[in-house]
Amino acid sequence: MGEFEDLALLKTFGQTGLGLFAAPVTISRELERQYHVQRIGDLPGLRERYYAITVERRLRHPAVVRISQAAREEVFAP
């Protein structure tokens, strides 16, 4: 058992077969390909939060608005 603040170190330990690690489903295929690990299950109750910090109260820039909408619709959909 270990606690890692460095994602690369966590992946290295997982890759060598020394344990398990949690990762977002959205990148599971990439992790399997790059680190030769195997997905063993889901943790449906686990949630991550992402924050976009801005000095403005409302998002105005068209690109930022689109990225935010896409994240809500595609990445963070229930």
C-alpha positions in Angstrom: 0.0 0.0 0.0 1.3 3.4 -0.8 0.2 7.0 -1.3 1.6 8.8 -4.3 1.5 12.4 -5.2 3.5 11.7 -8.4 1.3 10.2 -11.1 4.2 8.8 -13.0 5.5 6.9 -9.9 2.0 5.5 -9.2 1.8 4.2 -12.8 5.3 2.7 -12.6 4.3 0.7 -9.5 1.1 -0.4 -11.1 2.9 -1.4 -14.3 5.4 -3.6 -12.4 2.5 -5.5 -10.8 3.1 -4.2 -7.3 -0.5 -3.2 -6.8 -3.6 -1.5 -8.0 -4.4 2.1 -8.9 -7.5 4.0 -9.7 -7.7 6.0 -12.9 -10.4 7.8 -14.9 -12.3 5.6 -17.3 -11.8 8.2 -20.0 -8.1 7.3 -20.2 -8.2 3.6 -19.4 -7.5 2.5 -23.0 -4.4 4.8 -23.1 -3.2 3.5 -19.8 -3.6 -0.1 -20.9 -1.7 0.6 -24.1 1.1 2.7 -22.7 1.7 1.0 -19.4 0.7 -2.5 -20.2 -1.8 -2.7 -17.3 -5.2 -4.3 -17.2 -8.4 -2.8 -16.1 -10.0 -5.0 -13.5 -13.2 -3.1 -12.6 -15.1 0.1 -12.0 -15.7 2.1 -8.9 -19.1 3.6 -9.7 -19.4 5.6 -6.5 -16.1 7.4 -7.0 -16.3 10.9 -8.4 -13.6 13.4 -9.3 -14.0 17.1 -9.5 -12.4 19.5 -11.9 -12.4 23.2 -11.6 -11.9 25.9 -14.2 -10.8 29.1 -12.4 -11.3 32.5 -14.0 -11.4 36.1 -12.8 -14.6 36.7 -14.7 -18.0 35.7 -13.3 -19.2 34.4 -16.6 -17.3 32.5 -19.3 -17.2 34.8 -22.4 -14.5 33.5 -24.7 -16.1 31.2 -27.3 -13.4 28.6 -27.0 -13.6 28.4 -23.2 -17.4 28.2 -23.3 -17.2 25.4 -25.8 -14.6 23.4 -23.8 -16.7 23.8 -20.7 -19.9 22.6 -22.5 -18.0 19.7 -24.0 -16.7 18.6 -20.6 -20.2 18.7 -19.1 -21.7 16.8 -22.0 -19.1 14.3 -22.9 -16.6 13.8 -20.1 -18.7 14.4 -17.0 -22.0 13.0 -18.1 -23.6 10.8 -15.5 
